[in-house]
């Protein structure tokens, strides 16, 4: 298994963990009424900033742990970190599809805002499409690696 496939698996796992934790925490805070009132959107902004900071940390930790785990499981003391043209093309195709998914989510969010959805709902809808675009990108990249490109 090459370096990019390992990183894609780790990225998919970390995306699932990051957004699952975020949506679980925010839904609990929402049910407790913490986002109501004038300070509600400021609290949501802080939660999104925490998501971004925590996401970067979790992503780095998951990449390191995944590469260590794959090296142990594959009994490969000196893994190859070579990235070739095929890897770059697969990455670009995955990114393009990810941008399309997020762009569609942005349009859906703006339509929802125009139809009266609250700012809280729109921000979380945007984040849901952000998570969906990351998942679609990772799954597409894995399919292209495993089926051949």
N, C-alpha and C positions, 0 to 999 in steps of 0.2 A: 504494500500500500504506500503510495507516494505521500510526500509531505503535505500537498494541497488537500488531498482527500482526508487526511487526519485532521487538518485544520478546519475543514468543512464540517466534519462530524462534531468537533469540539465547539465550533461556532453555533451549530444547530442546537446542541445541548445547552450551551450557555444562554442562548436567546430564549429557549423555553423556560429555563430557570429564572432569568431576569424578569421577563414579562409576567410569569406566573406569580412571582413574589409581589411585583408591583401591583398587579390587579387585585390580588388577595388583600394586600394592605390597604389600598385605596378603597376597595369596596367595603371593608370593615369600618374605615373612617367615614365613608359616606353614610353608612347605616347608622353610625353614631351621631350624624348631623354636624360633623366638623367642617364641612364645606359650605355651610349656609352662612349668610351674612356678608358683610363687606370684606372680611378677611379670608373668605372661602377660596377665591381665586389666587390669592397670594400663597395660601397653603398648598393649593394644587401646583403652583409654580415651584414651590420648594420640593414637593414630592417628585415632580418631573426632573428637577435638577439632581435630586438624590438618585433617581433612576439612571440618569446619564452617568453620574460619577460612579455609582455602584456597578453599572453595566460595564464600564471600562475595566474596573478592577476584576469583576467576575470573568470577563472575557479573557483577560491576561492569565489569570490563575487557571482557568479551564484549558487554555491552549498549552500551558506548561505541563499541567497534570496529564492531559491527553497524550502529549508527545512522550512523556516519561512512561505512561502506561503502555502505549503502543510499542515503545522500544523494549520494554520488559516482556510483553506478550509475544512479540515477534523475535525475541532473542537477537536483536540487532543493536550491537554496542555502538555502531557508527552509522547512524541513519543519513540518508542523502537529503539535502535541502535544495536540490536542483529544481528550478522552475523553468519549463520549456515553453515554446510557443503554443502548444496545445493547452497547457495550463492557463496561459494568458487569455486565449480565445474563450475557454470555458468560463473563466472569471468575467470577461466582458459580456458574454451572452447572459450569464446569471444576473449581472448588474443591470443590464438593459431591461430584462423582464421585471426585476425588482423595482426599477424606476416606473415602469408602466403600472404595476400594482399600486405603488404609493401614489402616483399621479391620479389614478382612478379613485383612490381613497380620499385624496384631497378634494376632488370634485364632489364626491358623495358627502364629505363633511361640510363643504360650502352650501350644498343644496339643503342639507339638514339644518344648518344655521339659518338659511333663508326661510325655512319652514317653521322656525321657532324653537329648535333644540337649544338648550342652555349652553353657555360657554364651557361649563364643566363637561357636558356630554360631547361637545365638539372636540375638545382637547383629548378626551379619552378615545373618541372615535379615530382621531388622527394617530394616536399611539397604537391603537389596535391594528390599523392599516400598516403602520411602521413595522409592527411585529409580524404581520402577515407577509409583508414584502420580504422581510429577512428570511422567514421560513420558506417561502416560495423560491427565493434565490438559492438557499442551501439545498433544498430538495432537487431543484433543477440541476444544480452542479453535480450532485451525487448521481443522479440519473445519467447525466452525460458522461461521467467518469466510468460508471459501471456498464453502461451499454456501448460505450465507445462513441467518440466524436469524430 
